[in-house]
């Protein structure tokens, strides 16, 4: 039984060191969307920190695949450490800005680290406005028609927050393990004192 404890302790230590390295890596740089025109509309420039908008002819899958690949962490590109969360489009009004028209809203997340929110307005896709009316609009900028307008918001976490939540999680999981072990050894006799 002693060798098993040493093996488990060694594996946990290696996992914690790798996870700590993952947390300490610098945040990825978010590059502009290729083949697109940068939006100069109010709310897409300096008004909301981390928000930028683009007019593009890329479709939803192309936009999301581009950002998922460019948002990947160095040294961990072979692991699927970022995942996508499909959110209701209405939620974008709460987390990006209140005056935004959206057809889709997805988040690309690095657990314990940062989030990249990607919204898109595709006027060729019908949507309902605030009053429930079906609307179809066009994205025309400078006399040129674009397929969609993409707005992104990058929410990084400072290293101290990452480490705090990591340590909190490790302590919580360790505490739960100790309680579970005591309950298991007591034969579920809940009257026995810890």
N, C-alpha and C positions, 0 to 999 in steps of 0.2 A: 504493500500500500504506500510505502514511503517513496518508491520510485515514481508511482503514478502522480503523487502530489508534486514532485519535482518537475515532471514533464508538464503538468497543467500550469504550474507557476511559471515555467520558462515560456510556454506558449502565450500565456496572458501578458507576460512582460514584453515579449516581442511584438504582440498586437498593440499594446499601449504605446510602445516607442514608435511604431509605424504610424499610428493614429495621431500621435503628438507631432510627428514630422508633417503629416497631412495638414494639421491645423496651423502650423507655423509657416507653411508655404505662402509666398506673396499672392495677393489676389490677381486674377488674370486681367489683362487689359482688354477693354471692350472696344473693338474697332468698328468704324462706321459700316453700314450696310453697303455692299458693293453694288454697282450699277444703279445707284439711286441718287436722288437730289435731297440734300439736307433741308429740312423744314425751317423756316424763319418765323413761323407763327408764334404768337404769344403762348407761353407755356411749354414750348418745345426747345427753348434756348436756355436762358439763365434763370428763369422765374422759379422753376422747381428743380432742386438739386438732383443730378443723376438722370434727368429725363432728356431724351433727344428724339426727334421725329424725322422720318424719311419718306419721300415719295418714291415708289418703285413699281416696276412691272413684274417683280417676283411674286410667286404664289405663296400661300401660307406654309406649305411643307418646305419649300426652298428657304424661306426666311428662318423658320425654326431650326432646320438642319444646319444652316450656316451658323446661327448663334450657339447651338449646342456644341458644334465642333470648335468654334473659336473660344467658347467659355470653358473648355476642358482644361484641367490642371496639368502642368508639366509633371513628369515622372509618374503620373497616374492615368495617362491617356489610354492605357490598355485595360483599365478597370472602369466599369460603368458607375462612376461616383457621382455623376450628375443625373438627375432625373427630371422629367417634365410633369407638371401638374396642370391639368386642364381646368380652368376656372370659369365661372359664369361671367359673361361679358359685362354685366351690370356692376360687378365687383371692381372693375377698373376705375369707375368713378370715385371710389373710396380710396384707393391706394395710389393712383397715378395723378389724376386731377378730376375735378367735378364736371368740367365741361369737355368731355371727350366722347366721340362717337366710335363705337367698337363693334366689330363682327366676331372677333375671337380674342381670347385672353389666356395666355399660358405663362407659367413660371418655370424657369430652369433653375434648379436648386442644387447647391452643394451642401449636404447636411453638416450642421454645426458651423457653417462658414458664411456664404453669401447667396443672394438671390438675384436673378435677372428676370424681370417681368417684360413680356413681349405682347403687345396688343396690335391688332391690325383692323383696319376698316376697309372692307372690300365692297364697293358700291354695287358690284354686279350681283352680290348676294343681298337679297331683300332682308330687311330687319324692321323691328317695331320701335317707334320713338317713345318718349315718356308717356304720351297719351294713348299708346297702343295702336296708333295708325301705322299701316305698312308704308314704308318709305324706300325709294330707290334714288340714290344720288350719284354724282360723278365726282371724281377727283381730277380737277383741271388746275394746273399751275403753270403760269407763263404761257398759256395757250396750248400746253401739251397735256394730253389725257394720260393718267397713270392708272394702273390696275388697282393699286391699294396705297394706303398711308399706314406706315408702321411706326409705332411709338414704343420706345423701350425705357425702362427705368431700372437702374442698377442700385442695389442695396447691399453694400459691403458691411461686414462686421469687423470691428477692430480686434486685434489679436487678444487683448485682455478679455473681451467678452467670450471669444471662442474657448480660451483656456478656462474661464470661470465655469461655463456650462459643461465643459468636458470633465473638470474635477467634480462638479456637482453630480454629474451622471455616474462617475466612477464610485463616489462615496455612497450614492443612493443605491446603486446596484449591489455594492458590497454589503451595505446594511440589510437589504432585502435578502441576500444570500444567507447572511448570519441568522436572520429570523427564520427563514425557511428551514435551515439546517437544524435549528433548535426545535422547531415544531415537528420536523420529521423524526428526530431522535427521541422525542418525548412520546411518540406513538399517538399523536394528536390529542394528548391529554392537556387540554387548555387550562386546567386548574393548577397545573404545575408552574411554579414561579420560574422566571427567567433568571 
